[in-house]
Amino acid sequence: RLLTTARCAPQSPGTRVSFAGYSLGLVLVAACWLAWTSAYLPAKQARDVLQVIHSRCSVRNYTSEPVTQNQIDTLLRAAMAAPTAGNAQPWSFVVVTDRERLSQLAGRLEYGKMLTKAGAAIVVCGLPEQALPGEARGMWVLDCAVASENILLAAEGIGLGGVWVGVYPIEERMAAVREVLGLPEDAVPLNVISLGHSTGIERPKRKFDESKIHRETW
């Protein structure tokens, strides 16, 4: 009845203009909200998440095709979507695309020779002072590790190859990365993730082993 009355009630021109303006405002707010949320979601991919997981492998051989800024941004968003203890997010990322700097890292890291051919690298750094306090402070390693895995899986998902080059906890490697990249003392380099377009040489390994599974108890 109220709705019928409202429909039948005469409306002044000012009322109609106000209602139209209010409706337009709602439409604009909704459009802005959709644009903001969609900006944080990757475009739909044809590949299933389990296919990505089982297709991922350590890729050390790359073509000359460059890694784009958009691809790097996609990987960084994936990294920071990782779970983190207490939502502390004790991480920071250094993106390296300069050829000379990549070569310097390759020269200083025993297992980082592939960086001379990489299109880019992401150095995952932990910030222990920003982690949870007390005994939980060491969880920055776990937080940065899952962020690193997200990078590697996202790379596979968007057609890139990557490999984790271990740095932490070997003092010599950490010192080398700090020096090349000018890291502050409170930033601990966990790894260097080498990235590029795979030549297709590497293939995923079959690692599933039923003997390593215990059910209910050991």
N, C-alpha and C positions, 0 to 999 in steps of 0.2 A: 504493500500500500504506500509506504514511504517513497519507494522508487517510482511508482506511478505518479504520485503527487509531484515529485521532483521533475519528472518528465513533462508534466502538464503545466507546471508553474511557469509563468512568463519570466523571461530573463532579459535583463537590460544589456545593451551592447557592452558596457564595462565588465559585466559578469562573464559574458562569453569570451572577451579578450583575456580576462584573468585566467579562466579555465584553460584556454588554449595555450597561454604562456606556461601554466603549471604543467600541462601535459608535455609540452616541448622540453621543459626542464627535466622531467622524468626520463624522457627518451635519451637526452644528452648524457645524463648521469649513467644510465644503463649502458650506453655505447662506450663511454669512457671506462667503465668497470670491465666490460668484456675485452676491450683493447688492452687494458693493464694486465689482466689475468692471462690472456692468450700470449702476451709477450714473454711470459715465463714458462710457457709450455712449448716443447719442440714440435715441429710439424710431424704429422703421423708418418710412421715408417712402415714399410711393407714387411719388414722382418720381425718375427716373433721374438720376444725377450729370451726365451730358452734357446732359440737358434743362435742368438748373439752370444749368449754365455758359452755354449758349446763350440762355437766357431772361433772364439778368441784364442789367439796364440801370441807368443812373443815374437814381434816382427823387428828384424834388424837390417833388412835390406829394402831400400826405398827407391822409387822412381824420382825423376827430377820435378815432378808436378808439385807446385807449392801447396802449403797448408794455408787456407784462407783465415782471415780474422773472424769471419762468421763461424767457421768450424772451431776455432779456439774458444770463442765465447760459448759455444754449445758445450764444449768439454768442461769449461769452468763452472757453468751453471749445473752440470751434472755432478761435478765434484762437491759443490756446496749444498747439494740436495742430500748428501750422505747423512746417516745418523751420527750423532755426536753426544757423548755423555753429558747429561745435564744441559744440553743445548749450548755448551760453552763455546763451540766453534773455534778451538785454539789452533787455527791454521792460517796460512797465507801462501800465495802462489806467485811464483816468478815466471813470466812467460819470456822465452828466449827465442828470437827468430834471426838475430844478427849472425851471419855466417862466421865471422871472426870469433865471436863469443862461443858459439857452438863448438868450433874447432878447439878453443882453449879448454873447454870442459872435456872434450874428447881426449886431449893431450894429458889432462891431469887425472882422469878417471880410468883405471885399469880396464874396467869392463864397459867403458862408454865410447869405444871407438866408432860405433855406428852413428854417433852424433855428427860426424863430419859430413854425412850424407842426409841427415834428418832435415825435414822441412821446418821443424820447430821442436821445442822442448818445454815442458812444464815442470818446474822444480817445486815440489811440495814441501813446505816448511811448517814445522810445529812451533807454537808459541807457548811453552810450558807455563809461563806466568799468567796466561789467560785461561788455563785449564782449571778443572776443579781443584779445590785445595786439599791439602793433606795427602793421604795415601793414594787418592784418586788422581793426583797430578800426572802420574805416568800414563794415564789414559789418553793423553794427547797423541801418543804413538798409534793407538788403535783408531782414534778419530781420523788421523791423517792417512792411515792405511786404507780405511774404507773409502775415503775420498779419492785415494789413488786408484782403487779398483773401479770406482765409478767412472773415472777418466778413461781407463783402459777399455771398459765395456762400452762406454759411449763412443769411443774412437772406432771400435769394431762396428758399432751400429750405424755410423755415418760414413763408413767406407775407408777409414784410416787404419793404419797399423801402429802399434806402440809396444814399448818394452820398458819395464821397470828397471832402472839402474840403481842398485842399492848404494846408499851413502851412510846413513846412520846405522849403527853406532860407531863406525870406524873413524877415529879421530883424524887420520890423515886425509881421508876423503871429505869429511866435513870441513876441514880447514881449506882444502882446495876449492870447494864450491863457494865457501864464504869469501875467499879472496877474489875469485873470478867475478862473482856477482855483487860483491860489496854488501853482504848481508850483515845486519846488526848482530851483536852478540846474543841477544835474547831470541833470535830465530835459529832453529835447528833444522838443517836440511835433511829430510827423511830419505828422499830419493830424487832422481832426475828421470822424468818420463820422456823418452825419445819418441817422436811422432813423425809420420810421413805416410805416403801412399805406398802400399806394399807392392813388391815386384811379383809376389805370388810364390816365392820359394818356400816360405815357412808354411807348415800345416799344423792344425791343432793335434795335441797328443791325447790319447785315450788314457785317462788317469783313474777312472773309476775302479775301485778295488774292494770287493765285498769283504775281504778279510780284515779291513780296517774299520768295519762297522760293528758296534756292540749295541745290543737292544736290551733296554730296561736296566741291565747292570753290565759291568765289564766282564 
